[in-house]
Amino acid sequence: MQARNNNVQEKSMSLSFILLIVLILLLIGALPSWGYSRSWGYWPSGGLGLVLLIVIILVLMGRI
Protein backbone atom coordinates (compact mmCIF):
# COMPACT_ATOMS: atom_id res chain seq x y z
CA MET A 1 0.00 0.00 0.00
CA GLN A 2 2.87 2.35 0.82
CA ALA A 3 4.49 1.84 -2.61
CA ARG A 4 1.25 2.60 -4.43
CA ASN A 5 0.74 5.77 -2.41
CA ASN A 6 4.30 6.81 -3.19
CA ASN A 7 3.75 6.29 -6.94
CA VAL A 8 0.62 8.44 -6.88
CA GLN A 9 2.49 11.20 -5.07
CA GLU A 10 5.42 11.03 -7.53
CA LYS A 11 3.03 11.19 -10.49
CA SER A 12 1.27 14.18 -8.97
CA MET A 13 4.58 15.97 -8.38
CA SER A 14 5.74 15.32 -11.94
CA LEU A 15 2.48 16.68 -13.37
CA SER A 16 2.82 19.78 -11.22
CA PHE A 17 6.38 20.26 -12.40
CA ILE A 18 5.34 19.90 -16.05
CA LEU A 19 2.51 22.41 -15.52
CA LEU A 20 4.95 24.85 -13.94
CA ILE A 21 7.40 24.56 -16.84
CA VAL A 22 4.62 25.05 -19.42
CA LEU A 23 3.39 28.16 -17.60
CA ILE A 24 6.91 29.61 -17.47
CA LEU A 25 7.35 29.02 -21.20
CA LEU A 26 3.98 30.66 -21.93
CA LEU A 27 4.98 33.63 -19.79
CA ILE A 28 8.24 34.05 -21.71
CA GLY A 29 6.39 33.74 -25.02
CA ALA A 30 3.86 36.39 -24.02
CA LEU A 31 6.44 39.06 -23.17
CA PRO A 32 5.95 42.11 -25.40
CA SER A 33 9.51 42.03 -26.74
CA TRP A 34 8.54 40.36 -30.01
CA GLY A 35 7.71 42.60 -32.95
CA TYR A 36 4.16 41.37 -33.50
CA SER A 37 3.22 41.55 -29.83
CA ARG A 38 4.38 45.07 -28.97
CA SER A 39 0.88 46.48 -29.38
CA TRP A 40 -0.55 43.96 -26.89
CA GLY A 41 1.05 45.72 -23.93
CA TYR A 42 1.64 43.80 -20.72
CA TRP A 43 -1.80 42.19 -20.43
CA PRO A 44 -0.89 38.69 -21.72
CA SER A 45 2.31 38.39 -19.70
CA GLY A 46 0.67 39.95 -16.64
CA GLY A 47 -2.21 37.47 -16.77
CA LEU A 48 0.09 34.51 -17.22
CA GLY A 49 2.31 35.82 -14.44
CA LEU A 50 -0.69 35.88 -12.13
CA VAL A 51 -1.63 32.31 -13.09
CA LEU A 52 1.99 31.24 -12.54
CA LEU A 53 2.03 32.89 -9.11
CA ILE A 54 -1.20 31.12 -8.11
CA VAL A 55 0.16 27.75 -9.28
CA ILE A 56 3.44 28.26 -7.39
CA ILE A 57 1.52 29.11 -4.21
CA LEU A 58 -0.69 26.03 -4.62
CA VAL A 59 2.36 23.81 -5.19
CA LEU A 60 4.08 25.18 -2.09
CA MET A 61 0.92 24.64 -0.04
CA GLY A 62 0.69 21.05 -1.29
CA ARG A 63 -2.67 21.49 -3.00
CA ILE A 64 -1.35 20.44 -6.42
Summary of the structure (lengths in Angstrom):
residues: 64
radius of gyration: 15.8
end to end distance: 21.5
largest distance: 55.0
contacts: 138
relative contact order: 0.13
helix: 83%
strand: 0%
